[in-house]
Amino acid sequence: MEAEQVKEIVVAAFPEAQVDVGRDGSHYSIRVVSESFAGMTPVKKQQSVYACLNEHIASGALHALHIQALTPAQWAAKQG
């Protein structure tokens, strides 16, 4: 599965989000910055991203995911 396909799936689930997807071989790095994560625990944020990709994870098309799910304020704080 190509990184752009993964991005399209995540953007469909989080249309207002800033989504970046990187791929290194079979390893994917996904960053989703969305206000919809406000008030969620880190685990709940990751679960919500996994939920939209579950079908592709179950089929084996995706594995080795690193998900970074942040609110815009959290992302801004990381940027310094």
DOKOLDREN-325945 format. One record per atom (N, C-alpha, C): residue number from 1; residue in one letter; x negated, y negated, z. Coordinates in nm, 4 decimals. Layout:
residues N
[site NUM,'A',[X,Y,Z]],
...
This chain:
residues 80
[site 1,'M',[-0.0845,0.1171,0.0000]],
[site 1,'M',[0.0000,0.0000,0.0000]],
[site 1,'M',[-0.0895,-0.1242,0.0000]],
[site 2,'E',[-0.0565,-0.2204,-0.0829]],
[site 2,'E',[-0.1367,-0.3420,-0.0943]],
[site 2,'E',[-0.1001,-0.4418,0.0161]],
[site 3,'A',[-0.1948,-0.5261,0.0505]],
[site 3,'A',[-0.1731,-0.6262,0.1546]],
[site 3,'A',[-0.0570,-0.7185,0.1189]],
[site 4,'E',[-0.0439,-0.7530,-0.0076]],
[site 4,'E',[0.0643,-0.8431,-0.0497]],
[site 4,'E',[0.2006,-0.7780,-0.0281]],
[site 5,'Q',[0.2107,-0.6468,-0.0470]],
[site 5,'Q',[0.3363,-0.5756,-0.0226]],
[site 5,'Q',[0.3717,-0.5801,0.1261]],
[site 6,'V',[0.2714,-0.5605,0.2094]],
[site 6,'V',[0.2931,-0.5657,0.3547]],
[site 6,'V',[0.3410,-0.7056,0.3924]],
[site 7,'K',[0.2768,-0.8074,0.3367]],
[site 7,'K',[0.3159,-0.9455,0.3662]],
[site 7,'K',[0.4609,-0.9706,0.3256]],
[site 8,'E',[0.5021,-0.9231,0.2106]],
[site 8,'E',[0.6398,-0.9421,0.1643]],
[site 8,'E',[0.7408,-0.8806,0.2609]],
[site 9,'I',[0.7092,-0.7644,0.3139]],
[site 9,'I',[0.7979,-0.6964,0.4089]],
[site 9,'I',[0.8101,-0.7780,0.5370]],
[site 10,'V',[0.6971,-0.8252,0.5869]],
[site 10,'V',[0.6975,-0.9021,0.7117]],
[site 10,'V',[0.7670,-1.0367,0.6917]],
[site 11,'V',[0.7416,-1.1028,0.5799]],
[site 11,'V',[0.8073,-1.2307,0.5515]],
[site 11,'V',[0.9584,-1.2113,0.5396]],
[site 12,'A',[1.0030,-1.1011,0.4837]],
[site 12,'A',[1.1465,-1.0739,0.4736]],
[site 12,'A',[1.2094,-1.0621,0.6122]],
[site 13,'A',[1.1346,-1.0055,0.7077]],
[site 13,'A',[1.1846,-0.9895,0.8442]],
[site 13,'A',[1.1724,-1.1179,0.9260]],
[site 14,'F',[1.0725,-1.1989,0.8935]],
[site 14,'F',[1.0460,-1.3241,0.9653]],
[site 14,'F',[1.0321,-1.4372,0.8630]],
[site 15,'P',[1.1426,-1.4776,0.7999]],
[site 15,'P',[1.1338,-1.5725,0.6888]],
[site 15,'P',[1.0763,-1.7092,0.7251]],
[site 16,'E',[1.0867,-1.7488,0.8504]],
[site 16,'E',[1.0360,-1.8794,0.8913]],
[site 16,'E',[0.8902,-1.8737,0.9377]],
[site 17,'A',[0.8341,-1.7564,0.9394]],
[site 17,'A',[0.7016,-1.7361,0.9977]],
[site 17,'A',[0.5879,-1.7656,0.9004]],
[site 18,'Q',[0.4751,-1.7930,0.9597]],
[site 18,'Q',[0.3494,-1.7970,0.8848]],
[site 18,'Q',[0.2915,-1.6561,0.8968]],
[site 19,'V',[0.2698,-1.5913,0.7850]],
[site 19,'V',[0.2238,-1.4522,0.7851]],
[site 19,'V',[0.0954,-1.4413,0.7043]],
[site 20,'D',[-0.0047,-1.3790,0.7650]],
[site 20,'D',[-0.1305,-1.3510,0.6966]],
[site 20,'D',[-0.1595,-1.2026,0.7116]],
[site 21,'V',[-0.1965,-1.1396,0.6019]],
[site 21,'V',[-0.2281,-0.9968,0.6042]],
[site 21,'V',[-0.3636,-0.9766,0.5383]],
[site 22,'G',[-0.4506,-0.9068,0.6083]],
[site 22,'G',[-0.5801,-0.8700,0.5531]],
[site 22,'G',[-0.5906,-0.7190,0.5459]],
[site 23,'R',[-0.6736,-0.6737,0.4564]],
[site 23,'R',[-0.6904,-0.5282,0.4405]],
[site 23,'R',[-0.8376,-0.4975,0.4208]],
[site 24,'D',[-0.8831,-0.3980,0.4943]],
[site 24,'D',[-1.0189,-0.3481,0.4804]],
[site 24,'D',[-1.0080,-0.1970,0.4681]],
[site 25,'G',[-1.0054,-0.1483,0.3461]],
[site 25,'G',[-0.9831,-0.0051,0.3236]],
[site 25,'G',[-0.8411,0.0307,0.3628]],
[site 26,'S',[-0.8262,0.1184,0.4606]],
[site 26,'S',[-0.6931,0.1585,0.5057]],
[site 26,'S',[-0.6509,0.0836,0.6319]],
[site 27,'H',[-0.7314,-0.0100,0.6780]],
[site 27,'H',[-0.7012,-0.0879,0.7978]],
[site 27,'H',[-0.6400,-0.2232,0.7601]],
[site 28,'Y',[-0.5284,-0.2541,0.8242]],
[site 28,'Y',[-0.4582,-0.3791,0.7983]],
[site 28,'Y',[-0.4625,-0.4668,0.9229]],
[site 29,'S',[-0.4807,-0.5942,0.9011]],
[site 29,'S',[-0.4757,-0.6937,1.0066]],
[site 29,'S',[-0.3623,-0.7901,0.9722]],
[site 30,'I',[-0.2655,-0.7994,1.0612]],
[site 30,'I',[-0.1466,-0.8797,1.0360]],
[site 30,'I',[-0.1337,-0.9857,1.1444]],
[site 31,'R',[-0.1224,-1.1112,1.1021]],
[site 31,'R',[-0.0960,-1.2198,1.1964]],
[site 31,'R',[0.0380,-1.2822,1.1590]],
[site 32,'V',[0.1275,-1.2877,1.2579]],
[site 32,'V',[0.2596,-1.3472,1.2380]],
[site 32,'V',[0.2749,-1.4584,1.3415]],
[site 33,'V',[0.2975,-1.5783,1.2933]],
[site 33,'V',[0.3184,-1.6937,1.3813]],
[site 33,'V',[0.4634,-1.7366,1.3629]],
[site 34,'S',[0.5420,-1.7196,1.4697]],
[site 34,'S',[0.6855,-1.7461,1.4588]],
[site 34,'S',[0.7413,-1.7970,1.5907]],
[site 35,'E',[0.8292,-1.8943,1.5793]],
[site 35,'E',[0.8984,-1.9457,1.6982]],
[site 35,'E',[0.9906,-1.8386,1.7565]],
[site 36,'S',[1.0290,-1.7405,1.6761]],
[site 36,'S',[1.1186,-1.6345,1.7247]],
[site 36,'S',[1.0535,-1.5494,1.8340]],
[site 37,'F',[0.9222,-1.5597,1.8523]],
[site 37,'F',[0.8530,-1.4851,1.9573]],
[site 37,'F',[0.8579,-1.5554,2.0931]],
[site 38,'A',[0.9105,-1.6762,2.0977]],
[site 38,'A',[0.9156,-1.7516,2.2231]],
[site 38,'A',[0.9885,-1.6717,2.3307]],
[site 39,'G',[0.9282,-1.6624,2.4469]],
[site 39,'G',[0.9880,-1.5914,2.5596]],
[site 39,'G',[0.9672,-1.4414,2.5594]],
[site 40,'M',[0.9055,-1.3866,2.4560]],
[site 40,'M',[0.8814,-1.2422,2.4485]],
[site 40,'M',[0.7466,-1.2068,2.5111]],
[site 41,'T',[0.7404,-1.0870,2.5661]],
[site 41,'T',[0.6120,-1.0368,2.6136]],
[site 41,'T',[0.5277,-0.9982,2.4921]],
[site 42,'P',[0.3963,-0.9884,2.5084]],
[site 42,'P',[0.3125,-0.9456,2.3959]],
[site 42,'P',[0.3571,-0.8117,2.3351]],
[site 43,'V',[0.3978,-0.7195,2.4189]],
[site 43,'V',[0.4418,-0.5884,2.3693]],
[site 43,'V',[0.5688,-0.6032,2.2854]],
[site 44,'K',[0.6643,-0.6833,2.3307]],
[site 44,'K',[0.7885,-0.7036,2.2552]],
[site 44,'K',[0.7608,-0.7707,2.1205]],
[site 45,'K',[0.6668,-0.8637,2.1179]],
[site 45,'K',[0.6303,-0.9293,1.9925]],
[site 45,'K',[0.5783,-0.8258,1.8929]],
[site 46,'Q',[0.4850,-0.7419,1.9400]],
[site 46,'Q',[0.4290,-0.6395,1.8503]],
[site 46,'Q',[0.5359,-0.5405,1.8071]],
[site 47,'Q',[0.6231,-0.5027,1.8985]],
[site 47,'Q',[0.7297,-0.4084,1.8633]],
[site 47,'Q',[0.8203,-0.4655,1.7553]],
[site 48,'S',[0.8473,-0.5949,1.7614]],
[site 48,'S',[0.9352,-0.6546,1.6605]],
[site 48,'S',[0.8692,-0.6553,1.5232]],
[site 49,'V',[0.7373,-0.6711,1.5191]],
[site 49,'V',[0.6672,-0.6638,1.3903]],
[site 49,'V',[0.6612,-0.5185,1.3424]],
[site 50,'Y',[0.6291,-0.4274,1.4334]],
[site 50,'Y',[0.6277,-0.2857,1.3961]],
[site 50,'Y',[0.7625,-0.2410,1.3411]],
[site 51,'A',[0.8717,-0.2937,1.3966]],
[site 51,'A',[1.0059,-0.2505,1.3560]],
[site 51,'A',[1.0287,-0.2695,1.2069]],
[site 52,'C',[0.9815,-0.3795,1.1525]],
[site 52,'C',[1.0061,-0.4024,1.0090]],
[site 52,'C',[0.9152,-0.3171,0.9213]],
[site 53,'L',[0.8101,-0.2610,0.9803]],
[site 53,'L',[0.7157,-0.1781,0.9047]],
[site 53,'L',[0.7304,-0.0292,0.9348]],
[site 54,'N',[0.8209,0.0043,1.0251]],
[site 54,'N',[0.8345,0.1416,1.0751]],
[site 54,'N',[0.8485,0.2460,0.9645]],
[site 55,'E',[0.9308,0.2183,0.8666]],
[site 55,'E',[0.9533,0.3131,0.7569]],
[site 55,'E',[0.8213,0.3450,0.6854]],
[site 56,'H',[0.7396,0.2449,0.6655]],
[site 56,'H',[0.6130,0.2626,0.5938]],
[site 56,'H',[0.5062,0.3288,0.6817]],
[site 57,'I',[0.5155,0.3062,0.8118]],
[site 57,'I',[0.4248,0.3737,0.9051]],
[site 57,'I',[0.4616,0.5217,0.9106]],
[site 58,'A',[0.5908,0.5501,0.9220]],
[site 58,'A',[0.6381,0.6890,0.9302]],
[site 58,'A',[0.6037,0.7680,0.8042]],
[site 59,'S',[0.6074,0.7018,0.6886]],
[site 59,'S',[0.5788,0.7719,0.5631]],
[site 59,'S',[0.4292,0.7939,0.5417]],
[site 60,'G',[0.3473,0.7249,0.6214]],
[site 60,'G',[0.2032,0.7359,0.6037]],
[site 60,'G',[0.1448,0.6320,0.5094]],
[site 61,'A',[0.2304,0.5484,0.4506]],
[site 61,'A',[0.1825,0.4440,0.3595]],
[site 61,'A',[0.1005,0.3400,0.4349]],
[site 62,'L',[0.1311,0.3218,0.5628]],
[site 62,'L',[0.0593,0.2275,0.6481]],
[site 62,'L',[0.0093,0.2995,0.7721]],
[site 63,'H',[-0.1103,0.2696,0.8091]],
[site 63,'H',[-0.1627,0.3129,0.9384]],
[site 63,'H',[-0.2788,0.2205,0.9733]],
[site 64,'A',[-0.3315,0.2339,1.0898]],
[site 64,'A',[-0.4420,0.1509,1.1361]],
[site 64,'A',[-0.4082,0.0022,1.1259]],
[site 65,'L',[-0.3032,-0.0367,1.1983]],
[site 65,'L',[-0.2593,-0.1754,1.1989]],
[site 65,'L',[-0.3128,-0.2491,1.3203]],
[site 66,'H',[-0.3543,-0.3711,1.2999]],
[site 66,'H',[-0.3852,-0.4623,1.4095]],
[site 66,'H',[-0.2888,-0.5779,1.3938]],
[site 67,'I',[-0.2025,-0.5975,1.4926]],
[site 67,'I',[-0.1007,-0.7011,1.4838]],
[site 67,'I',[-0.1285,-0.8093,1.5856]],
[site 68,'Q',[-0.1279,-0.9318,1.5384]],
[site 68,'Q',[-0.1377,-1.0487,1.6235]],
[site 68,'Q',[-0.0069,-1.1246,1.6032]],
[site 69,'A',[0.0766,-1.1296,1.7063]],
[site 69,'A',[0.2072,-1.1957,1.6988]],
[site 69,'A',[0.2072,-1.3110,1.7986]],
[site 70,'L',[0.2213,-1.4321,1.7466]],
[site 70,'L',[0.2078,-1.5518,1.8292]],
[site 70,'L',[0.3171,-1.6530,1.8005]],
[site 71,'T',[0.3466,-1.7358,1.8996]],
[site 71,'T',[0.4318,-1.8522,1.8750]],
[site 71,'T',[0.3436,-1.9600,1.8119]],
[site 72,'P',[0.4031,-2.0602,1.7499]],
[site 72,'P',[0.3217,-2.1691,1.6953]],
[site 72,'P',[0.2336,-2.2362,1.8009]],
[site 73,'A',[0.2847,-2.2524,1.9223]],
[site 73,'A',[0.2055,-2.3137,2.0291]],
[site 73,'A',[0.0859,-2.2254,2.0661]],
[site 74,'Q',[0.1057,-2.0947,2.0717]],
[site 74,'Q',[-0.0049,-2.0040,2.1026]],
[site 74,'Q',[-0.1100,-2.0078,1.9921]],
[site 75,'W',[-0.0651,-2.0136,1.8672]],
[site 75,'W',[-0.1575,-2.0177,1.7553]],
[site 75,'W',[-0.2366,-2.1484,1.7588]],
[site 76,'A',[-0.1692,-2.2592,1.7866]],
[site 76,'A',[-0.2372,-2.3886,1.7937]],
[site 76,'A',[-0.3416,-2.3893,1.9039]],
[site 77,'A',[-0.3095,-2.3273,2.0180]],
[site 77,'A',[-0.4053,-2.3208,2.1289]],
[site 77,'A',[-0.5287,-2.2390,2.0911]],
[site 78,'K',[-0.5104,-2.1335,2.0127]],
[site 78,'K',[-0.6240,-2.0515,1.9685]],
[site 78,'K',[-0.7131,-2.1270,1.8705]],
[site 79,'Q',[-0.6541,-2.2219,1.7988]],
[site 79,'Q',[-0.7304,-2.2983,1.7010]],
[site 79,'Q',[-0.8185,-2.4044,1.7656]],
[site 80,'G',[-0.7904,-2.4320,1.8934]],
[site 80,'G',[-0.8739,-2.5261,1.9688]],
[site 80,'G',[-0.8269,-2.6630,1.9523]],
